[in-house]
Amino acid sequence: APTADRGRLWLARVRERERRWPQAAEQYAAVRPTSEGATEALDGLARAHDAALAQLRASGKPTEQAAKNAIAQIERLAGMKEGSATPATDAQRRALLSGARILLEYTTGGAAQAERLVSAALASATDAPADWKLSAEGVLLCAIAAQGRVEDAATRIAPLASADPRAIVSIIDTLDRQAATAPPELKANLAKVELRLMDLAQRKSSKTTIPAEIPAPEVKAASAPVALDAETTRRLSLLRGSAIIAAGQGAEGVAELKRLAAENPRDGQAQEALARALFDTNDSTALAAWQGIETKSRAGGERWLRAKYYQTLIVERRGDKSRAAQMVKMLQLRYPTLGGGEQQEKFQQLLKRCQ
């Protein structure tokens, strides 16, 4: 059996190098929890599943069941069957944290389970490194907020006071991804938490700048003020405008995004953020905004296709379903895959509604 475990680890490493993530996960999962290589296998299993799920999502395929299967394998290898045991090692705690992240990123109803996993990991982490605890606190905040418990989530912001502001931005990104597919009430609640985190991140950032190429860590204890780079600051400003709208202050959010778009006329992200806001608030200028983005974008590119998609949505929303269906069909003649992946799926769902 030890020889078989070593063979599985070797093959899993090979599959990872080949970027064959499901096959790598399969080999890591087959390692015995009691083997000497269990810790390496556990870390590798979480890594491979995360990459495989990201690949599924990028291709427009559902991730719910695959994520649940990943959690089951991670818990089994960690010796934490159905969360019944208390994590006793760093590897087990890392596994639970990875599992919680997977639930938040790739399932629609896994926030409560994610909260249980990360809470169990934190409960036994009295001697864990400070940066790990901060990372876990960030995941716990996301899990609580995703359940709509805004006040409970707000109480988890205080432990992040010593975190690197770039790490706080990564938590904001997670909340923003959750909000993108959330129902209106939950989206508003997530936006309120995002805004509080944005205030914290910006207060902690110094006035100096750092190179944009420095990667943001998950969460890191900051011994001195660390600045947000110019690109992150710009992106945070765009997220703030969208969050203000989601929190129920549409006019204020649109005004903020209009200001940013006017200050950055060549910034495609700023123009697109404004166009989305105009669409979300049912503004009469939304169609013109998306037509402008189409004109300035490369034909067939991702942003160009999104502009086409939103224009078609607006036509559908105005009640002209036959014209909306015709727009999709004409676009499909020129670009048969409609951008592929998630974008193709959105076009196909729109066409199905309008036919």
C-alpha positions as CSV (number, residue, x, y, z in Angstrom):
1,A,0.0,0.0,0.0
2,P,2.8,2.6,0.7
3,T,4.2,1.9,-2.7
4,A,0.8,2.3,-4.3
5,D,0.4,5.7,-2.5
6,R,3.8,6.9,-3.7
7,G,2.8,5.9,-7.2
8,R,-0.4,7.8,-7.0
9,L,1.3,10.9,-5.8
10,W,3.9,10.7,-8.6
11,L,1.1,10.3,-11.2
12,A,-0.9,13.1,-9.7
13,R,2.1,15.5,-9.9
14,V,2.5,14.5,-13.6
15,R,-1.2,15.2,-14.3
16,E,-0.9,18.6,-12.6
17,R,2.1,19.5,-14.8
18,E,0.0,18.4,-17.8
19,R,-2.9,20.6,-16.5
20,R,-5.2,17.6,-16.5
21,W,-6.9,18.7,-13.3
22,P,-9.7,16.0,-12.9
23,Q,-7.2,13.2,-13.5
24,A,-4.8,14.8,-10.9
25,A,-7.6,15.1,-8.4
26,E,-8.5,11.4,-9.0
27,Q,-5.0,10.3,-8.1
28,Y,-4.7,12.5,-5.1
29,A,-8.0,11.4,-3.8
30,A,-6.9,7.7,-4.0
31,V,-4.1,8.2,-1.5
32,R,-4.8,6.7,1.9
33,P,-5.6,9.2,4.7
34,T,-3.1,7.4,6.9
35,S,-0.2,7.4,4.5
36,E,3.0,9.5,4.8
37,G,2.0,11.4,1.7
38,A,-1.5,12.3,2.9
39,T,-0.6,15.9,3.6
40,E,0.8,16.5,0.2
41,A,-2.1,14.6,-1.3
42,L,-4.6,16.8,0.6
43,D,-3.0,20.1,-0.5
44,G,-2.8,18.8,-4.1
45,L,-6.4,17.5,-4.1
46,A,-7.8,21.0,-3.1
47,R,-5.5,22.6,-5.7
48,A,-6.5,20.3,-8.5
49,H,-10.2,20.5,-7.7
50,D,-10.1,24.3,-7.7
51,A,-8.4,24.4,-11.1
52,A,-10.8,21.8,-12.5
53,L,-13.9,23.8,-11.3
54,A,-12.5,27.0,-12.7
55,Q,-12.1,25.3,-16.0
56,L,-15.6,24.0,-15.9
57,R,-17.0,27.5,-15.1
58,A,-14.9,29.1,-17.9
59,S,-16.4,26.6,-20.4
60,G,-20.0,27.5,-19.3
61,K,-20.7,24.2,-17.7
62,P,-22.4,23.7,-14.3
63,T,-20.1,23.4,-11.3
64,E,-22.6,22.6,-8.5
65,Q,-22.3,18.8,-8.5
66,A,-18.6,18.7,-9.2
67,A,-18.0,21.0,-6.3
68,K,-20.0,18.8,-3.9
69,N,-18.0,15.8,-5.1
70,A,-14.8,17.7,-4.4
71,I,-15.9,18.6,-0.9
72,A,-16.7,14.9,-0.2
73,Q,-13.2,13.8,-1.4
74,I,-11.4,16.6,0.6
75,E,-13.3,15.7,3.8
76,R,-12.6,12.0,3.3
77,L,-8.9,12.4,2.7
78,A,-8.7,14.8,5.7
79,G,-10.3,12.3,7.9
80,M,-13.2,14.8,8.5
81,K,-16.1,12.7,7.3
82,E,-19.1,15.0,7.0
83,G,-17.5,17.5,9.3
84,S,-18.0,15.2,12.3
85,A,-14.4,15.4,13.6
86,T,-12.4,18.4,14.9
87,P,-9.4,19.3,12.7
88,A,-6.1,18.6,14.6
89,T,-3.4,19.4,12.1
90,D,-2.5,22.3,9.9
91,A,-3.2,20.2,6.8
92,Q,-6.7,19.4,8.0
93,R,-7.4,23.1,8.7
94,R,-6.1,24.1,5.2
95,A,-8.3,21.4,3.7
96,L,-11.4,22.8,5.5
97,L,-10.6,26.3,4.4
98,S,-10.1,25.2,0.8
99,G,-13.4,23.3,0.9
100,A,-15.2,26.4,2.2
101,R,-13.7,28.5,-0.6
102,I,-14.9,25.9,-3.2
103,L,-18.4,26.0,-1.8
104,L,-18.5,29.8,-1.9
105,E,-17.1,30.0,-5.4
106,Y,-18.8,27.1,-7.2
107,T,-22.1,26.3,-5.5
108,T,-25.3,28.4,-5.1
109,G,-26.4,27.1,-1.7
110,G,-23.2,26.1,0.0
111,A,-22.6,29.1,2.2
112,A,-24.0,27.5,5.4
113,Q,-21.8,24.5,4.9
114,A,-18.8,26.7,4.2
115,E,-19.5,28.6,7.4
116,R,-19.5,25.3,9.4
117,L,-16.2,24.2,7.7
118,V,-14.3,27.4,8.4
119,S,-15.7,27.8,11.9
120,A,-14.5,24.3,12.7
121,A,-11.1,25.1,11.3
122,L,-10.8,28.4,13.3
123,A,-12.1,26.8,16.6
124,S,-9.0,24.5,16.7
125,A,-6.5,27.0,15.3
126,T,-5.2,28.6,18.6
127,D,-1.6,28.1,17.5
128,A,-2.1,28.7,13.8
129,P,-0.1,31.5,12.0
130,A,-1.6,34.9,12.1
131,D,-1.8,35.2,8.3
132,W,-3.8,31.9,8.1
133,K,-6.2,33.1,10.8
134,L,-6.8,36.3,8.9
135,S,-7.4,34.3,5.7
136,A,-9.9,32.1,7.5
137,E,-11.7,35.2,8.9
138,G,-12.1,36.6,5.4
139,V,-13.7,33.3,4.2
140,L,-15.9,33.2,7.2
141,L,-17.1,36.7,6.6
142,C,-18.0,35.8,3.0
143,A,-19.9,32.7,4.1
144,I,-21.9,34.7,6.6
145,A,-22.6,37.5,4.2
146,A,-23.7,35.1,1.5
147,Q,-26.5,33.9,3.8
148,G,-27.8,37.5,4.0
149,R,-26.7,38.0,7.7
150,V,-25.3,41.5,7.2
151,E,-24.9,42.4,10.9
152,D,-23.2,39.2,11.7
153,A,-20.9,39.6,8.7
154,A,-20.1,43.2,9.9
155,T,-18.9,41.9,13.2
156,R,-16.3,39.8,11.3
157,I,-14.8,42.9,9.7
158,A,-13.0,44.0,13.0
159,P,-10.6,40.9,12.9
160,L,-9.4,42.1,9.5
161,A,-8.1,45.4,10.8
162,S,-4.5,44.1,10.7
163,A,-4.9,42.6,7.2
164,D,-3.0,43.8,4.1
165,P,-5.5,46.0,2.2
166,R,-4.8,44.0,-0.9
167,A,-6.2,41.0,0.9
168,I,-9.3,42.9,1.9
169,V,-9.8,43.6,-1.8
170,S,-9.6,39.9,-2.6
171,I,-12.5,39.4,-0.1
172,I,-14.4,42.2,-1.8
173,D,-13.9,40.4,-5.1
174,T,-15.3,37.1,-3.7
175,L,-18.4,39.0,-2.4
176,D,-18.8,40.7,-5.8
177,R,-18.8,37.4,-7.6
178,Q,-21.4,36.0,-5.2
179,A,-23.5,39.1,-5.7
180,A,-23.4,38.7,-9.5
181,T,-25.8,35.7,-9.3
182,A,-27.6,36.5,-6.1
183,P,-31.3,37.5,-5.9
184,P,-32.0,41.2,-5.4
185,E,-32.3,41.2,-1.6
186,L,-29.2,39.2,-1.0
187,K,-27.3,41.2,-3.6
188,A,-28.2,44.4,-1.7
189,N,-27.0,42.8,1.6
190,L,-23.7,41.7,0.0
191,A,-23.2,45.2,-1.4
192,K,-23.5,46.8,2.0
193,V,-20.8,44.5,3.4
194,E,-18.6,45.3,0.3
195,L,-18.9,49.0,1.0
196,R,-17.8,48.6,4.6
197,L,-14.8,46.5,3.4
198,M,-13.9,49.1,0.8
199,D,-13.8,51.8,3.4
200,L,-11.5,49.6,5.5
201,A,-9.2,48.8,2.6
202,Q,-8.9,52.4,1.5
203,R,-8.3,53.7,5.1
204,K,-5.4,51.2,5.5
205,S,-3.8,52.0,2.1
206,S,-1.1,54.7,2.2
207,K,-0.9,57.5,-0.3
208,T,2.2,56.0,-2.0
209,T,1.8,53.5,-4.8
210,I,3.3,50.1,-5.4
211,P,4.0,48.4,-8.7
212,A,0.9,46.8,-10.2
213,E,2.7,43.5,-10.9
214,I,3.0,42.6,-7.3
215,P,0.5,39.8,-6.7
216,A,-2.0,40.2,-3.9
217,P,-1.7,37.6,-1.2
218,E,-4.8,35.9,0.3
219,V,-4.6,37.6,3.6
220,K,-1.4,38.9,5.2
221,A,-0.7,40.6,8.5
222,A,0.6,44.0,7.7
223,S,3.4,45.4,9.9
224,A,3.2,48.8,8.1
225,P,0.7,50.6,5.8
226,V,0.7,49.0,2.4
227,A,-0.6,51.0,-0.6
228,L,-3.0,49.7,-3.1
229,D,-1.6,50.0,-6.6
230,A,-3.1,52.3,-9.1
231,E,-4.9,49.6,-11.0
232,T,-6.5,48.1,-7.9
233,T,-7.5,51.6,-6.7
234,R,-9.2,52.2,-10.1
235,R,-11.0,48.8,-10.0
236,L,-12.1,49.4,-6.4
237,S,-13.7,52.7,-7.4
238,L,-15.7,50.9,-10.2
239,L,-16.8,48.2,-7.7
240,R,-17.9,50.9,-5.3
241,G,-20.2,52.6,-7.8
242,S,-21.8,49.3,-8.6
243,A,-22.1,48.3,-5.0
244,I,-23.8,51.7,-4.2
245,I,-26.4,50.9,-6.8
246,A,-26.9,47.3,-5.5
247,A,-27.3,48.7,-2.0
248,G,-30.3,50.7,-3.2
249,Q,-28.8,54.1,-4.0
250,G,-29.1,54.0,-7.8
251,A,-28.8,57.6,-8.6
252,E,-25.7,58.1,-6.4
253,G,-24.0,55.0,-7.9
254,V,-24.7,56.0,-11.5
255,A,-23.4,59.5,-10.8
256,E,-20.2,58.0,-9.4
257,L,-19.7,55.7,-12.4
258,K,-20.5,58.6,-14.8
259,R,-17.8,60.6,-13.2
260,L,-15.2,57.8,-13.5
261,A,-16.2,57.1,-17.1
262,A,-15.8,60.8,-18.0
263,E,-12.4,61.0,-16.3
264,N,-11.3,57.8,-18.1
265,P,-12.8,58.0,-21.6
266,R,-10.4,55.4,-23.0
267,D,-10.9,52.9,-20.1
268,G,-13.1,50.1,-21.4
269,Q,-13.8,48.8,-17.9
270,A,-15.0,52.2,-16.7
271,Q,-17.3,52.5,-19.8
272,E,-18.6,49.0,-19.4
273,A,-19.3,49.5,-15.6
274,L,-21.3,52.6,-16.4
275,A,-23.3,50.8,-19.2
276,R,-24.1,47.9,-16.8
277,A,-25.3,50.4,-14.2
278,L,-27.5,52.2,-16.7
279,F,-29.0,48.8,-17.7
280,D,-29.5,47.7,-14.1
281,T,-31.3,51.0,-13.3
282,N,-33.3,50.8,-16.5
283,D,-32.0,54.1,-17.7
284,S,-33.1,55.2,-21.1
285,T,-29.5,55.8,-22.2
286,A,-28.4,52.3,-21.6
287,L,-28.8,51.2,-25.2
288,A,-26.7,54.1,-26.5
289,A,-24.0,53.3,-24.0
290,W,-23.7,49.7,-25.1
291,Q,-23.8,50.7,-28.7
292,G,-20.9,53.0,-28.0
293,I,-18.9,50.2,-26.4
294,E,-19.6,48.0,-29.4
295,T,-18.3,50.6,-31.7
296,K,-15.0,51.0,-29.7
297,S,-14.4,47.3,-29.2
298,R,-12.8,44.7,-31.5
299,A,-15.5,42.9,-33.5
300,G,-16.0,39.4,-32.1
301,G,-14.0,40.1,-28.9
302,E,-15.4,39.4,-25.4
303,R,-16.4,43.0,-24.7
304,W,-17.9,43.4,-28.2
305,L,-20.0,40.3,-27.6
306,R,-21.1,41.5,-24.2
307,A,-22.2,44.8,-25.8
308,K,-24.2,42.8,-28.3
309,Y,-25.8,40.7,-25.6
310,Y,-26.9,43.7,-23.5
311,Q,-28.3,45.4,-26.5
312,T,-30.4,42.3,-27.2
313,L,-31.5,42.2,-23.6
314,I,-32.7,45.8,-23.8
315,V,-34.7,45.0,-26.9
316,E,-36.2,42.0,-25.2
317,R,-37.0,44.1,-22.1
318,R,-38.8,46.6,-24.3
319,G,-41.1,43.8,-25.4
320,D,-39.8,43.2,-28.9
321,K,-38.9,39.5,-28.5
322,S,-39.1,38.7,-32.2
323,R,-36.5,41.3,-33.0
324,A,-34.3,40.2,-30.1
325,A,-34.4,36.6,-31.4
326,Q,-33.5,37.8,-34.8
327,M,-30.5,39.8,-33.5
328,V,-29.1,36.6,-31.8
329,K,-29.7,34.5,-35.0
330,M,-27.9,37.1,-37.2
331,L,-25.0,37.3,-34.7
332,Q,-24.8,33.5,-34.7
333,L,-24.4,33.4,-38.5
334,R,-21.3,35.5,-38.1
335,Y,-20.0,34.0,-34.9
336,P,-21.4,30.4,-34.5
337,T,-20.1,29.8,-31.0
338,L,-21.3,33.2,-29.8
339,G,-18.2,33.6,-27.8
340,G,-18.3,30.1,-26.3
341,G,-18.6,29.1,-22.6
342,E,-20.8,31.2,-20.3
343,Q,-21.4,33.9,-22.9
344,Q,-22.7,31.4,-25.4
345,E,-25.0,29.9,-22.8
346,K,-26.5,33.4,-22.0
347,F,-27.2,34.0,-25.7
348,Q,-28.8,30.6,-26.1
349,Q,-31.1,31.2,-23.0
350,L,-32.1,34.6,-24.4
351,L,-32.9,33.1,-27.7
352,K,-35.0,30.3,-26.1
353,R,-37.0,32.9,-24.2
354,C,-37.7,35.0,-27.3
355,Q,-38.6,32.3,-29.8
